[in-house]
Structure formats: C-alpha cells, structure tokens
C-alpha cells in the first residue's frame, strides 16, 4: 500500500512540475529564448547612419578576366582590401 501511495505521489509530483515548467515557458519566464527590445526613432536613425549603405567596389581587369574565363557560374571573389564581390553569370 505504501509503495502504491509513493508511486502515485511521485507521478503526481512529476506531472505538477512539468505543468509548472510548461506554463513558465508559455508565459516567457525562462532565461533562454528571443528577447524584444524597443528602439526609439532616434536610436534607429543613429544606428543606420553608422552603417555604410552604398559601397563602391572596384574590379580590376585581372579579376574580370578571371571571372569571365572560369567555368564557374556564380561565386565570391575576395579582394585585398577585404571587401570582395559576388558574381553570377547569365
């Protein structure tokens, strides 16, 4: 009789604990997961000003010849300055 009572109480405890954990996950009370941050217009504008929007890439004649003469249809060519460019042949 005691074994059955212990087994029933153990199962009830596990179910109760799992329901409590699942409710915490649904309510977002865990330390893991996505977080939402509210950003003001001024913060967004200042961030966008720091990120360069247009970047001019200069392709040398050697790089252009290499791309045109290769059998690769598309790919990325790294450059010395670290920028590089992506190409796709039609």
Buried (B, 14 or more C-beta within 10 A) or exposed (E): EEEEEEEEEEEEEEEEEEEEEEEEEEEEEEEEEEEEEEEEEEEEEEEEEEEEEEEEEEEEEEBEEEBEEEEEEEEEBEEEEEEEBEBEEE
